[in-house]
Amino acid sequence: MSTLWLIAREYPHLRKWLIANPKADAALLEYVSQAGGPGVREAFDILFGQPRDDRA
């Protein structure tokens, strides 16, 4: 867990990969959600099945 938290805090460009990690707990996912970063919103959308319409 300490490595995952280090990534979450220090490497925003890697946060999107934490979302799919089975070891990521609710507190870590909440932090990543609030902190954001490149691709974080899209990763949460994919994980939780939010529909996307890219035809615009």
OpenMM code with the backbone's topology and positions (N, CA, C; nanometers):
from openmm import Vec3, app, unit

residues = "MET SER THR LEU TRP LEU ILE ALA ARG GLU TYR PRO HIS LEU ARG LYS TRP LEU ILE ALA ASN PRO LYS ALA ASP ALA ALA LEU LEU GLU TYR VAL SER GLN ALA GLY GLY PRO GLY VAL ARG GLU ALA PHE ASP ILE LEU PHE GLY GLN PRO ARG ASP ASP ARG ALA".split()
positions = [
    Vec3(0.0823, -0.1200, 0.0000),
    Vec3(0.0000, 0.0000, 0.0000),
    Vec3(0.0862, 0.1257, 0.0000),
    Vec3(0.1992, 0.1214, 0.0670),
    Vec3(0.2817, 0.2418, 0.0725),
    Vec3(0.3299, 0.2829, -0.0667),
    Vec3(0.3577, 0.1862, -0.1524),
    Vec3(0.4006, 0.2177, -0.2896),
    Vec3(0.2857, 0.2803, -0.3676),
    Vec3(0.1659, 0.2296, -0.3504),
    Vec3(0.0509, 0.2864, -0.4193),
    Vec3(0.0258, 0.4305, -0.3753),
    Vec3(0.0392, 0.4570, -0.2461),
    Vec3(0.0213, 0.5931, -0.1961),
    Vec3(0.1313, 0.6851, -0.2468),
    Vec3(0.2517, 0.6354, -0.2565),
    Vec3(0.3616, 0.7156, -0.3106),
    Vec3(0.3310, 0.7557, -0.4545),
    Vec3(0.2856, 0.6598, -0.5334),
    Vec3(0.2492, 0.6889, -0.6726),
    Vec3(0.1362, 0.7912, -0.6762),
    Vec3(0.0356, 0.7733, -0.5935),
    Vec3(-0.0797, 0.8635, -0.5920),
    Vec3(-0.0379, 1.0066, -0.5580),
    Vec3(0.0521, 1.0206, -0.4630),
    Vec3(0.0930, 1.1539, -0.4202),
    Vec3(0.1943, 1.2192, -0.5124),
    Vec3(0.2884, 1.1426, -0.5644),
    Vec3(0.4038, 1.2007, -0.6329),
    Vec3(0.4032, 1.1904, -0.7852),
    Vec3(0.3187, 1.1055, -0.8408),
    Vec3(0.3213, 1.0814, -0.9859),
    Vec3(0.1814, 1.0910, -1.0456),
    Vec3(0.1312, 1.2136, -1.0643),
    Vec3(-0.0064, 1.2296, -1.1130),
    Vec3(-0.0330, 1.1617, -1.2465),
    Vec3(0.0684, 1.1497, -1.3305),
    Vec3(0.0485, 1.0870, -1.4619),
    Vec3(0.0281, 0.9361, -1.4509),
    Vec3(0.0550, 0.8787, -1.3342),
    Vec3(0.0342, 0.7349, -1.3138),
    Vec3(-0.0922, 0.7029, -1.2337),
    Vec3(-0.1590, 0.8041, -1.1840),
    Vec3(-0.2774, 0.7801, -1.0995),
    Vec3(-0.3839, 0.6972, -1.1686),
    Vec3(-0.4017, 0.7162, -1.2987),
    Vec3(-0.5076, 0.6420, -1.3686),
    Vec3(-0.4868, 0.4915, -1.3583),
    Vec3(-0.3637, 0.4474, -1.3442),
    Vec3(-0.3355, 0.3037, -1.3355),
    Vec3(-0.3672, 0.2476, -1.1972),
    Vec3(-0.3706, 0.3319, -1.0974),
    Vec3(-0.4035, 0.2857, -0.9620),
    Vec3(-0.5488, 0.2430, -0.9516),
    Vec3(-0.6335, 0.3022, -1.0312),
    Vec3(-0.7774, 0.2783, -1.0225),
    Vec3(-0.8124, 0.1320, -1.0476),
    Vec3(-0.7407, 0.0684, -1.1370),
    Vec3(-0.7689, -0.0725, -1.1688),
    Vec3(-0.6900, -0.1699, -1.0818),
    Vec3(-0.6062, -0.1202, -0.9935),
    Vec3(-0.5254, -0.2080, -0.9097),
    Vec3(-0.6129, -0.2718, -0.8024),
    Vec3(-0.6160, -0.4040, -0.7951),
    Vec3(-0.7028, -0.4704, -0.6966),
    Vec3(-0.6624, -0.4426, -0.5516),
    Vec3(-0.5414, -0.3954, -0.5283),
    Vec3(-0.4967, -0.3642, -0.3920),
    Vec3(-0.5365, -0.2227, -0.3493),
    Vec3(-0.5849, -0.1407, -0.4428),
    Vec3(-0.6247, -0.0040, -0.4100),
    Vec3(-0.7510, -0.0074, -0.3244),
    Vec3(-0.7430, 0.0537, -0.2068),
    Vec3(-0.8594, 0.0546, -0.1185),
    Vec3(-0.9428, 0.1810, -0.1421),
    Vec3(-1.0533, 0.1910, -0.0703),
    Vec3(-1.1465, 0.3023, -0.0900),
    Vec3(-1.0811, 0.4373, -0.0614),
    Vec3(-0.9969, 0.4446, 0.0401),
    Vec3(-0.9310, 0.5709, 0.0740),
    Vec3(-0.8392, 0.6166, -0.0388),
    Vec3(-0.7646, 0.5241, -0.0964),
    Vec3(-0.6749, 0.5584, -0.2068),
    Vec3(-0.7551, 0.6029, -0.3289),
    Vec3(-0.8609, 0.5313, -0.3611),
    Vec3(-0.9438, 0.5682, -0.4757),
    Vec3(-1.0091, 0.7045, -0.4554),
    Vec3(-1.0504, 0.7338, -0.3342),
    Vec3(-1.1080, 0.8653, -0.3051),
    Vec3(-1.0031, 0.9748, -0.3248),
    Vec3(-0.8814, 0.9503, -0.2770),
    Vec3(-0.7746, 1.0478, -0.2952),
    Vec3(-0.7483, 1.0725, -0.4442),
    Vec3(-0.7363, 0.9656, -0.5198),
    Vec3(-0.7092, 0.9772, -0.6637),
    Vec3(-0.8235, 1.0516, -0.7321),
    Vec3(-0.9452, 1.0218, -0.6939),
    Vec3(-1.0605, 1.0894, -0.7520),
    Vec3(-1.0554, 1.2397, -0.7254),
    Vec3(-1.0221, 1.2774, -0.6040),
    Vec3(-1.0159, 1.4188, -0.5672),
    Vec3(-0.8944, 1.4890, -0.6266),
    Vec3(-0.7808, 1.4199, -0.6309),
    Vec3(-0.6569, 1.4804, -0.6808),
    Vec3(-0.6568, 1.4924, -0.8328),
    Vec3(-0.7238, 1.3992, -0.8987),
    Vec3(-0.7298, 1.4012, -1.0447),
    Vec3(-0.5960, 1.3705, -1.1094),
    Vec3(-0.5856, 1.4055, -1.2343),
    Vec3(-0.4643, 1.3792, -1.3101),
    Vec3(-0.5013, 1.3341, -1.4497),
    Vec3(-0.4028, 1.3241, -1.5367),
    Vec3(-0.4305, 1.2830, -1.6745),
    Vec3(-0.4955, 1.1450, -1.6816),
    Vec3(-0.6134, 1.1385, -1.7408),
    Vec3(-0.6823, 1.0117, -1.7625),
    Vec3(-0.7581, 0.9562, -1.6433),
    Vec3(-0.7553, 1.0239, -1.5299),
    Vec3(-0.8209, 0.9710, -1.4098),
    Vec3(-0.9719, 0.9616, -1.4295),
    Vec3(-1.0345, 1.0666, -1.4773),
    Vec3(-1.1797, 1.0645, -1.4953),
    Vec3(-1.2203, 0.9546, -1.5919),
    Vec3(-1.1478, 0.9415, -1.7009),
    Vec3(-1.1793, 0.8388, -1.8004),
    Vec3(-1.1634, 0.6985, -1.7412),
    Vec3(-1.0612, 0.6800, -1.6589),
    Vec3(-1.0394, 0.5491, -1.5965),
    Vec3(-1.1531, 0.5138, -1.5018),
    Vec3(-1.1990, 0.6113, -1.4227),
    Vec3(-1.3131, 0.5855, -1.3350),
    Vec3(-1.4385, 0.5553, -1.4173),
    Vec3(-1.4578, 0.6282, -1.5260),
    Vec3(-1.5737, 0.6034, -1.6116),
    Vec3(-1.5717, 0.4611, -1.6675),
    Vec3(-1.4561, 0.4168, -1.7094),
    Vec3(-1.4437, 0.2805, -1.7634),
    Vec3(-1.4681, 0.1773, -1.6537),
    Vec3(-1.4064, 0.1966, -1.5386),
    Vec3(-1.4189, 0.1003, -1.4295),
    Vec3(-1.5628, 0.0867, -1.3814),
    Vec3(-1.6328, 0.1992, -1.3719),
    Vec3(-1.7678, 0.1960, -1.3180),
    Vec3(-1.8755, 0.1956, -1.4257),
    Vec3(-1.8347, 0.1743, -1.5514),
    Vec3(-1.9299, 0.1530, -1.6582),
    Vec3(-2.0096, 0.2740, -1.7017),
    Vec3(-1.9546, 0.3933, -1.6863),
    Vec3(-2.0249, 0.5117, -1.7320),
    Vec3(-2.0255, 0.5137, -1.8844),
    Vec3(-2.1417, 0.5323, -1.9427),
    Vec3(-2.1481, 0.5359, -2.0886),
    Vec3(-2.0757, 0.6583, -2.1445),
    Vec3(-2.0071, 0.6384, -2.2550),
    Vec3(-1.9387, 0.7476, -2.3216),
    Vec3(-1.9892, 0.7558, -2.4643),
    Vec3(-2.0096, 0.8754, -2.5099),
    Vec3(-2.0519, 0.8965, -2.6472),
    Vec3(-1.9472, 0.9839, -2.7153),
    Vec3(-1.8581, 0.9204, -2.7909),
    Vec3(-1.7485, 0.9912, -2.8569),
    Vec3(-1.7839, 1.0298, -3.0005),
    Vec3(-1.9119, 1.0226, -3.0346),
    Vec3(-1.9514, 1.0515, -3.1733),
    Vec3(-1.9689, 1.2009, -3.1996),
    Vec3(-1.9496, 1.2837, -3.1013),
    Vec3(-1.9721, 1.4288, -3.1172),
    Vec3(-1.8703, 1.4935, -3.2081),
] * unit.nanometer
topology = app.Topology()
chain = topology.addChain("A")
for resn in residues:
    res = topology.addResidue(resn, chain)
    for name in ("N", "CA", "C"):
        topology.addAtom(name, app.Element.getBySymbol(name[0]), res)
